[in-house]
């Protein structure tokens, strides 16, 4: 596990280690999609967004299958999304780096509220609901611990 505070340091680390597959994880509203876009622009990686796949495929088995297939067959790919329930062995094995976004839950909540009010960047699974609010405020206590218990520590970077 490594803490990084700066985007340029993150880019340097990715290039130095020659990572081919990256998974951006964090609470709703933590900035996963924004970071994915910035990394894609800087590194030329393709983005696969979990929420986009759910909107298209509507089935978690099909979504996981598509993610695993992409990770096994393509290089230079960024997976944008957490989905702890879809953290399969193939996903763990074929992802070179997991970047955790650690943000204050209140900031994440306000971002999701803003997104919901403006309807910008809104996927089906991101609509403001009790479930999303619960995930935001329990991410650091529950979901993060669950992910950290499964992902090898050498594959993790925390971006503050």
C-alpha positions as CSV (number, residue, x, y, z in Angstrom):
1,X,0.0,0.0,0.0
2,X,1.2,3.4,-0.9
3,X,-0.2,6.9,-0.3
4,X,0.0,9.5,-3.1
5,X,-1.1,13.1,-2.8
6,X,-0.3,14.4,-6.2
7,X,-1.6,13.5,-9.7
8,X,1.9,13.9,-11.3
9,X,3.3,11.4,-8.7
10,X,0.5,9.0,-9.6
11,X,1.2,9.2,-13.3
12,X,5.0,8.7,-12.7
13,X,4.3,5.7,-10.5
14,X,2.0,4.1,-13.1
15,X,4.5,4.7,-15.9
16,X,7.4,3.4,-13.8
17,X,5.6,0.2,-12.9
18,X,4.2,-0.2,-16.4
19,X,0.7,-1.0,-15.2
20,X,-1.6,-2.2,-17.9
21,X,-4.9,-2.4,-16.0
22,X,-6.1,0.0,-13.3
23,X,-9.3,-0.1,-11.2
24,X,-10.4,3.2,-9.6
25,X,-12.4,2.5,-6.5
26,X,-14.1,4.8,-4.0
27,X,-17.4,5.9,-2.6
28,X,-20.1,7.4,-4.9
29,X,-19.1,11.1,-5.4
30,X,-15.4,10.5,-4.6
31,X,-14.2,11.4,-8.1
32,X,-13.7,8.0,-9.7
33,X,-14.9,9.1,-13.2
34,X,-13.1,12.4,-13.1
35,X,-9.8,10.7,-12.2
36,X,-10.5,8.0,-14.8
37,X,-10.9,10.6,-17.5
38,X,-7.7,12.4,-16.5
39,X,-5.7,9.2,-16.4
40,X,-7.1,8.2,-19.8
41,X,-6.1,11.5,-21.3
42,X,-2.6,11.4,-19.8
43,X,-1.9,7.7,-20.4
44,X,-4.1,6.9,-23.4
45,X,-5.9,4.1,-21.6
46,X,-9.4,3.0,-22.5
47,X,-12.1,3.5,-19.8
48,X,-14.6,0.8,-18.9
49,X,-17.3,2.2,-16.5
50,X,-19.2,-0.2,-14.3
51,X,-22.3,2.0,-14.1
52,X,-22.4,2.4,-17.9
53,X,-22.2,-1.4,-18.3
54,X,-25.0,-1.8,-15.8
55,X,-27.1,0.6,-17.8
56,X,-26.5,-1.4,-21.0
57,X,-26.5,-5.0,-19.7
58,X,-28.8,-4.8,-16.6
59,X,-27.3,-8.0,-15.2
60,X,-24.5,-8.2,-12.7
61,X,-23.3,-11.6,-14.2
62,X,-23.0,-10.1,-17.7
63,X,-21.3,-7.0,-16.3
64,X,-18.7,-9.1,-14.4
65,X,-18.2,-11.3,-17.5
66,X,-17.5,-8.2,-19.6
67,X,-15.1,-6.7,-17.1
68,X,-13.2,-10.0,-16.7
69,X,-13.1,-10.5,-20.5
70,X,-11.7,-7.0,-21.0
71,X,-9.1,-7.4,-18.3
72,X,-7.9,-10.7,-19.8
73,X,-7.8,-9.6,-23.4
74,X,-6.9,-5.9,-23.4
75,X,-4.0,-3.8,-22.2
76,X,-4.1,-0.1,-21.1
77,X,-7.5,-0.2,-19.6
78,X,-9.1,1.7,-16.6
79,X,-12.0,0.2,-14.8
80,X,-14.1,3.0,-13.3
81,X,-16.1,1.6,-10.4
82,X,-16.0,-0.3,-7.2
83,X,-18.8,-2.9,-6.9
84,X,-17.5,-5.0,-4.0
85,X,-20.0,-7.7,-4.9
86,X,-18.3,-8.2,-8.2
87,X,-14.7,-8.5,-6.9
88,X,-14.0,-11.9,-8.5
89,X,-10.7,-13.8,-8.5
90,X,-10.2,-13.0,-12.2
91,X,-10.8,-9.3,-11.5
92,X,-8.3,-9.3,-8.7
93,X,-5.7,-11.3,-10.6
94,X,-5.9,-9.4,-13.8
95,X,-5.9,-5.9,-12.4
96,X,-2.4,-4.5,-11.9
97,X,-3.4,-1.6,-9.7
98,X,-6.3,-0.5,-7.5
99,X,-6.4,3.2,-6.8
100,X,-8.5,4.1,-3.7
101,X,-10.0,7.6,-3.6
102,X,-10.3,8.6,0.0
103,X,-12.7,11.6,0.3
104,X,-14.7,13.0,3.2
105,X,-18.2,11.4,3.0
106,X,-19.9,14.8,3.3
107,X,-18.0,16.1,0.2
108,X,-19.0,12.9,-1.6
109,X,-22.7,13.3,-0.5
110,X,-22.7,16.9,-1.7
111,X,-21.3,15.9,-5.1
112,X,-23.9,13.2,-5.5
113,X,-26.7,15.7,-4.6
114,X,-25.3,18.2,-7.1
115,X,-25.1,15.6,-9.8
116,X,-28.7,14.5,-9.0
117,X,-30.0,18.0,-9.2
118,X,-28.3,18.8,-12.4
119,X,-28.8,15.4,-13.9
120,X,-25.2,15.5,-15.1
121,X,-23.2,12.3,-15.4
122,X,-26.1,10.3,-13.9
123,X,-26.3,6.6,-14.4
124,X,-29.2,4.4,-13.2
125,X,-27.2,3.1,-10.2
126,X,-26.2,6.6,-9.1
127,X,-29.6,8.2,-8.5
128,X,-29.8,9.8,-5.1
129,X,-31.5,7.3,-2.9
130,X,-31.2,5.9,0.7
131,X,-29.0,3.1,-0.7
132,X,-26.5,5.5,-2.2
133,X,-26.4,7.7,0.9
134,X,-25.8,4.6,3.0
135,X,-22.9,3.5,0.8
136,X,-21.4,7.0,0.9
137,X,-21.4,7.2,4.7
138,X,-20.4,3.5,5.3
139,X,-17.8,3.3,2.6
140,X,-14.8,4.0,4.8
141,X,-16.2,1.8,7.6
142,X,-17.4,-1.2,5.7
143,X,-16.7,-1.4,1.9
144,X,-13.2,-0.1,2.1
145,X,-12.3,-2.8,4.7
146,X,-14.0,-5.5,2.6
147,X,-11.9,-4.5,-0.4
148,X,-8.7,-4.2,1.5
149,X,-9.2,-7.7,2.9
150,X,-9.3,-9.1,-0.6
151,X,-6.9,-7.0,-2.7
152,X,-3.2,-7.7,-2.3
153,X,-1.5,-4.7,-0.6
154,X,1.1,-4.4,-3.3
155,X,-1.6,-3.6,-5.8
156,X,-3.1,-0.7,-3.8
157,X,-2.4,3.1,-4.0
158,X,-4.4,5.5,-1.9
159,X,-4.9,8.9,-3.6
160,X,-5.8,11.6,-1.1
